[in-house]
Amino acid sequence: MKMKKCKSAGNRLLGGLILWLTCGSLLFGQQLVTGTVTDAQDNSPLIGASVYLKGTTIGTTTDVDGKYSIQSTSPSDVIVFQYVGYQPQEVQVGDKKVINVALAVESKLLDELVVIGYGTVKKKDLTGSVSVVSAAELKKSNMTSLGSALQGRAAGVIISNTSGNPGASVSIRVRGVGSINRGAQPLVVIDGIPVGTGGGALTGLNPEDIESVQVLKDASAAAIYGTEGANGVILIQTKKGSSGAPVVTFRVQSGFAQLPKRMDILNADEYCNYYKAAYEEYNRTHPQAPRTMPLAYTPERRAEFGNVSTDWQDLITVNQAWNQNYYLSASGGNEKATYMLSGNYLEENGVLITTWRRALSLKANTDFKITDKFRIGENISFGTSQNRNQADQQGNPWVTAAIASPLMPVYNPDARGGYQGPDEYITGTNERTNTYAELILNKNTGRGNSFFSSLYAELDLLKGLTFKNSLGLMYNNSRGTTWRPVYDLAQRSNPTNFLQESSYEGTKIVWDEQLTYTNQFGLHNLTATAVHSMQKSHSDYMQASNANFQYENLQVLGQGDPLSAAASQFKGDVRFESYLARVLYDYNSRYFLTASVRRDGSSRFGKNNRWGTFPSVSVAWKFNEDLLKSLTWLDMAKVRFGYGQTGNADIGDYLYDAYISGSMEHVYTLGSPERAVFGAAPFYNIPSPNVKWESVNMTNFGIDVNMFGNKIQASIEYYNKLQDNLLVQLPLPLISGMSGDATPPWVNLGKMHNRGLEALVTYKHSAGNFRYEITGNITTISNKVDYLPAGDIIQDYNTALVGHAIGAIYGYVAERILQESDFVTDQNGHAVMNADGTYTPLFPKQQDRTSPGDIKFKDLNKDGVVNELDRTLIGKVIPDLVYGLTFNATYKAFDFSFALLGEQGVDVYNYYRSRAGLASGDNTSKDENKLREVLNYWTPDNPVKNQTRISITDENNNGRTSSWWIEDGSFLRLRDIQLGYTLPENLSKKLSISRLRVYAGATNLLTLTKYSGYDPEVRSSDILNTNIDGGNYPVPRSFTFGVTVDF
């Protein structure tokens, strides 16, 4: 009995103990740990710091006061505290209910890793010239494209908008101009895989998916890419997952775009009054051949059409072009596997009617640690887009909107298509088209798909020795459609419909095998890398067209007239093979050496020059650790020097061989009976069998300084970029046997150089809850063409002249407006008009009917006549100075940022104004409409110095390419501005979310410039066709509003 009681008591005691332990565990499982995370230096709260339980998915972030709360499940739990730029801390929970943590500023901020191609180095240990743009900086931009988001954020990197059309790519130049006639854009490498060159390779990349961007600027850094590194290299690292709790981010952004400014164009009344005066003046000076003013300009005729006054500029533009952008991502993982998934949908509408773009992208990054020595991973992305561009029509719509007659009605229900065109009865001699109708009726659409994948496997063979195998696969296709229906626009009618279809398909395979050895021998640190790389690309372009479709709703090529059908096709293959080696060495993290050599072979080069070798070396010395130890405020002072050779293989395909002309070029009548025999021969193309890469030899000298606890970081660099073996054409005499209009052979004989300075300064400071950071950069460029074997290259506007900067604008020097005193005068000082209406000049002859009020051009060679021999350089297209400034600040829950961009010492040729801003008419005598500035035209009683006389025909050719139309293209632009607010954590928790941020921003909000056109940033990737404003699609001003939510 006692035994039973004792056993029962024991069972109750054991059960009670188990219950106590269980309840205790359950009670502790509900333990709430709270605290505050602050800056150890000034005790200010750290907003948005990560707080999570190590090895779990449980986590949170600090609120605006630096406070947090987190549920702990066991006394053995370890809480990890992290904040960007600070040293992380780990604290075991134990029995603590309150854990306050003060994070110290990372004493070695420059320990962050910088990607340099086939490896990484600490930022503080760089020996070459590399610009870095982080994800945090990109987030402060309102841009939806990576290229535009990078603009103005990296010294030495000039990024310019080429168009305001939705989805338009940017022009990128690194340290000046890299070529005269060939590609001069930098190589773009995404997650280690070379994908292409220039702004086009950045199209479709969402800034939200980017972790960092590095730009290799000098040859010592870029030589690792050999024949692809001459124009710089942009290395892009996309975001990856990290260990910890899953983070789901959703962002929605919406806004609208507007035309940044409007041209001041004559209305119908001003137009008629202006041309009434113009005809009167013309008839006064042409008494023997007067012209009658069209009746269309009279009140009676205008009344027949309702006295319309059409504002074409207003019609073709959208006051609020709305756009929307949606982004969703999920990331997380553990010590064995991490992931990052994202999707993005973008809708953009242009400020020009009918222009738009829709794009969808999906992305997945995963990394797996199979064993302690074996790792694999992949990066896969897919994108698809559709767009409608400016339609193919009769004339640029921006220029046509200024010069078309305001007397022309927009609609005509009786005309096929429903629109009114220029008709002599309505518009007089002005036959400029109804640009609104042509934009609506004609269609220019496109669609495309892209696929990118990067796979890798990495194995630690021995201690310090790693083998990595990477495979990159890319596929792109696009389709374009141009359709022009039959429509009636009077003098601008389209009597024949037309359909054109084009398609492009491209594939690329990149396979890298890499060995990396890293070791430390006492104070010696060594990293050696060896790589074997192979690339193969294939492209296939086809274009077909037809016309005379009987049924316009059947827009299929086969439905057109067989006799109108035409087709063409181009196929190309490019192969690269490379071997490279690099050594990174430092002693005591004080003295540094980087040396590399790469040997490249390319199918683009002639058989005698298939392979090239590209060496580089750079050194650095942290001299403060030897010479300035007593300066405690000086954290680092480093001097760098580098030299390297690189090449430019972006020269086009098959230059070394001759093209076979089409069969229609070689038709012979042979046989009996006679018949047409079609042959083939190289007739229009002369091969260049010795063609090879364009070469660059660059030296770089730099100094980096960090002071006051890294609050101030500064660097200044000088670069000298010598380029030779540049491809230019060398004309051959007709005795060569080729066609007179055959393409001359390309030879590697041109020479050019770029020199300049770059400076970058960053200042960081915090005062309580207020933190801010200011970064400024400046770049100077001095370019000169040194040698051209066949003499100067002169295009329509731009030139390459030996001894001068490439791309300079070429034309006549305009001195001033001619006054009466420049001609034979009477006793009253008035110019004497001869019987035929001409004047006798007292200066070198310009035209037969040059008159007072015309522009005086300079007779440079002093031969007594102004002609094409008097043309010279009149404008420069490469700016003297490019600069950018960014400002980022936070105060409690608020954040604010802005970015400025500027260029100085650059010119723009305003063709738009030469067409619409000239009072003396134009050579076509079509009574084109004008800018309102022409109303202040020159007369003897109004001898202005900034406008010509009035006329209906430009008899002095005042509109010729001259310095009169050269304008200062310098500008300072408020590129980006953004204000955000992050909801306090206690409110976020009530909404069952981790973080919520709302923001509003603007792009191109303000531009300070003297340029009179739509936009001074008139650029092209072609240096011999740039800075010419022929009615470029203006980059719009935009306003955005967004919300970001983390779960």
C-alpha positions, 0 to 999 in steps of 0.5 A, a space after each residue: 500500500 505504501 509502495 502504491 502511494 509512494 509510486 503515485 506521489 512520484 508520478 505526480 511529482 514527475 508530472 508536475 515537473 514536466 508541466 512546470 518545464 513545459 509551461 516555462 518553455 511555453 511562457 518563455 516562447 512568448 517572451 518579448 524582447 524590446 530595445 533600441 538600436 543607436 549609433 555608438 558615436 552620437 547615440 542617435 537612433 538607427 532607423 530601419 536596422 535589421 533585427 532577427 533571430 540567427 538561423 531563423 526566419 523571424 525578424 523585424 526592423 527598427 522604427 523611426 526612434 530606433 526601437 524594435 520588438 521581437 519574439 524569442 523562443 529560447 534563452 539560447 536564441 541569438 539576436 543579430 543586429 545589422 545596419 548598412 555601414 555599421 559593424 553588426 552585433 550578435 547578442 544571446 537572449 538569455 533572461 533579458 527582456 530589454 536589449 539595447 545595442 549601440 552599433 559602431 560605424 564600420 571603421 573600415 568602410 572601404 572594406 566593401 568589395 568592389 567587382 573588378 572583373 573575374 574577381 573582387 577587391 576591397 575598395 580601399 585596396 583598389 589600384 585602378 580607376 573604378 567608379 561605384 554606384 550602389 543600390 541605395 543610390 539607385 533607389 533615390 532615382 525616379 527613373 525606370 531604366 538603369 541607364 538614366 538612373 546612372 546619369 551624373 552619378 559616376 565621375 568620368 562617365 558621361 551618360 546622355 539621353 538620345 531621345 524622350 521616346 519611351 524605352 529609348 536607350 542612352 549614349 554612354 561614353 567613358 573618358 571621352 570618345 573611343 573611336 572615329 567611325 566604329 562603336 565607342 560605347 562601353 562593354 556591359 557585363 551582367 553577373 560576370 557575363 558580357 552581354 553587349 555594349 552601350 545603353 542598348 545593353 542596359 535597356 530592360 534592366 530594372 534599377 530595383 534588381 541591381 545591387 551595384 554598378 562598377 565602371 572600369 575606366 582606366 586600361 589597368 582595370 579594363 585590360 582584363 577584358 582585352 579587345 572589348 575593354 577599350 571604351 570602358 567596362 560597366 560591371 553590373 551585379 544583380 541582387 541575390 538572396 541572403 540568410 534570414 527571414 523571407 522579405 517580400 517587397 511590393 512597390 507601385 509607382 505612378 505618375 505623368 510626363 509633360 513636355 518640358 517647354 513649348 515653342 512660341 509659334 505664330 497663330 493664324 492671325 499673326 501668320 497672315 499678317 506676317 506674310 502680308 508684310 513679307 509679300 509686300 517687302 518681296 515685291 518692293 525688292 522684286 519690281 520686275 517679278 512680283 508675286 501675288 499673296 495667296 488668297 488663302 491668307 485673306 479674311 474672306 477665304 479664312 472665313 470659309 473655313 471657320 477662321 481656324 487657328 490650328 496649334 499643331 504643337 498642342 495637337 501632337 503632344 500629351 499634357 499628362 502622359 500617365 505611366 505606371 510601374 509595379 514591382 514585386 520581389 521575394 528574397 531570403 534563405 539560410 546558410 545552405 541556400 538563398 533566393 531572390 525572385 522578382 517581377 516588374 510590369 511597366 507602362 509608359 506613355 510618351 508626350 508625343 501622341 501615339 508613342 508608348 511602351 509596355 514591358 514585363 520582366 521576371 527574374 530569379 537568382 538562387 545560390 546553393 551551398 552543396 557542401 563546404 567546398 562545392 557551390 552552384 547558382 543561377 541567374 535567370 531573367 526573361 523580358 517581353 515588351 511592346 511599343 509604338 514609336 513615332 510613325 514614318 511620315 513626311 517630315 519630323 513631327 516636331 519641326 512640322 508642327 512649327 512650320 505647318 500652316 495654322 490655317 489648315 483645319 485638322 479634320 475633313 470628313 469627306 476625305 479618305 482617312 477623315 483628315 484635312 491636308 495642305 491645299 492651295 485653296 486653304 493653305 496657300 503655298 504652305 504644303 507642310 503636312 497634317 502631322 497630327 493625321 500622319 501620326 494617327 494614320 501611320 503605324 510603327 510598332 515593335 515587340 520583343 523578347 529577351 532571355 538571359 541566364 548565367 549558371 555557375 559551379 564553384 569548387 574548392 580544390 585545395 586550400 586557397 585554390 578555387 575552380 569556377 565554371 560559368 556558362 552564359 546563355 542569351 537569346 533576343 528576338 524582336 519584330 517591327 511593323 510599319 504600316 501606311 494606309 491609303 489616305 487623302 491629305 490633299 498635297 500630302 496624300 498617300 495613294 499607295 498603301 505599304 507594309 514592312 515587316 522586320 525581324 531580328 533574332 540573336 543568340 550568344 553563348 559565353 563559357 568561362 573556366 576560372 582558377 583563383 588562388 588566394 593565400 597569405 604569407 605573413 604580411 604578404 597577400 596574394 590572389 592569382 587568377 587564370 581564365 579561359 573564355 569563349 564566346 559565340 554570337 549569331 544574329 539573323 535580320 530579315 526585312 520584307 515589304 509589299 504595297 498595293 494591298 487590295 484589302 487594308 484590313 488584311 495586313 499580310 505581306 502576301 496580300 500585296 502586289 507581287 510586283 511590289 514585294 521586296 526582301 533582304 536578309 543578313 546573317 552573322 556569326 562572331 566568335 571570341 576566344 581568350 586567355 587571361 591571367 592576373 595577379 593581385 599582391 599587397 604587402 601589409 595592406 599598404 603596398 599594392 600591385 596588380 598585373 594582368 595580361 590577356 590574349 584575345 582572338 576574334 573572328 572579326 579580325 583579318 586572318 593576319 591579325 586574328 590575335 592580340 595581347 593586352 597587358 596592364 600593370 598598376 600600383 598603389 601606396 597608402 603613404 599615410 601609414 608611412 609618412 603621416 602617422 601623426 595625423 590621426 584625422 587622416 584615415 587613409 591617403 593613397 596614391 595610385 598609378 596604372 598603365 594598360 593596353 586595351 582594344 576595341 573589337 566593336 568594329 562590325 562584321 566581315 570587314 576583311 572580306 568582300 560582299 557579293 553584290 545582288 544578282 540584279 546588279 549583274 545581268 548578262 544576255 547570253 545564249 541562243 536564243 538569248 536569255 538573261 543570266 544573273 551573276 554575282 560579283 564583289 562590286 560595291 565593297 572593297 575588302 580589308 584583309 588586314 583589319 584588326 582591333 582599334 588600340 588604346 594605351 592609357 595611363 592613370 594617376 590618382 590620389 584617394 584621401 579619407 578623413 575624420 572617421 571616413 566622413 570625408 572621402 575624396 579622390 582626384 585622377 588624371 588620365 591620358 588615353 592614346 588611341 591608335 589603329 583607329 579604323 578610317 576609310 582609304 579611298 582608292 582610285 577608279 583604276 582599282 576596277 570597282 564601282 565609282 560608288 564602292 565602299 572604300 576599304 577600312 584601314 587601321 591608321 587613325 590616331 586620336 587622344 583624350 585627356 582629362 581630370 576627374 574628382 569625386 568628393 563625399 561628405 557624411 554627417 549626422 546630428 541627432 536624428 538628422 543624417 545627410 550625405 553629399 557627393 559631387 563629381 567633376 570630369 574634364 575632357 580634352 579630345 584631339 584627332 592626331 592623324 587621318 591618312 586620307 585627310 579630314 572627314 567632313 559630314 553634313 554637320 560634324 567633322 573629324 579634323 586633324 588637330 581638333 576635337 572630333 565631332 566639331 560642327 563645321 560651317 560658316 562664321 556669321 558675323 552680324 546682321 548687315 546694315 544699310 551702311 554696308 552697301 552703297 548709300 545715298 546722301 541720307 545714309 540709306 542703302 541705294 536699291 538698284 533698278 532690279 531690286 538688288 544692292 551693291 555691297 561694300 564687302 565680299 560677295 555672298 549672293 546676288 541678292 544679298 540685302 540689308 538685314 541679311 546675315 554677314 558671313 566671314 570671308 576667311 580666305 580673303 578671296 573676295 567671295 564667301 563660298 564653301 572654302 570659307 567654312 571652318 569649325 563653329 561649334 564643339 560637341 564634347 563638353 569641357 566640364 561634366 559634373 554631378 551632385 547628389 544629396 541624401 538626407 534622413 530625419 526620423 521617418 522622413 527621407 529626402 534626396 536630389 540629384 543635379 547634372 550639368 555640362 559646360 562648354 558644349 554647343 548645339 546646332 539648332 536646325 529647328 530654329 534655322 528652319 522656323 526662326 528665320 524671318 527671311 524665309 527659306 529656300 523652298 518658298 513654301 510660306 512656312 509658319 514661324 516662331 514668334 521671334 520673327 515678328 521683330 524682323 529687321 527694317 531700316 527703322 528697326 535695325 535689330 541685331 538678332 533677326 534678319 529682314 522679312 522675305 518669302 525666300 531666303 535669297 542670301 541663304 541665311 539658313 545655311 549651316 553657320 555659327 548664327 544657329 550655334 547655341 550654348 548647350 551648357 545646362 544645369 539640371 535638377 535631374 531627380 528629386 524625391 521626398 519619402 516617409 516611412 511609417 513607424 513600426 508600431 503602425 506597420 505592425 497593426 497593418 501586419 506589414 514590416 515596413 511601409 514607405 510612401 514617396 513623391 518625386 520629379 524628374 527634369 523638374 528644372 533646367 537652367 540653360 541659355 539654349 532656346 530649343 526644347 532641350 539642350 541635351 541633344 546627343 547621339 551615340 554617333 560622334 559624327 552625327 551629334 548635337 544637331 537639334 533637328 527636332 529631337 524627341 524632347 526628354 520630358 519632365 515627369 512627376 511620380 508617386 509611389 508606395 513600397 511595402 515590405 512583408 
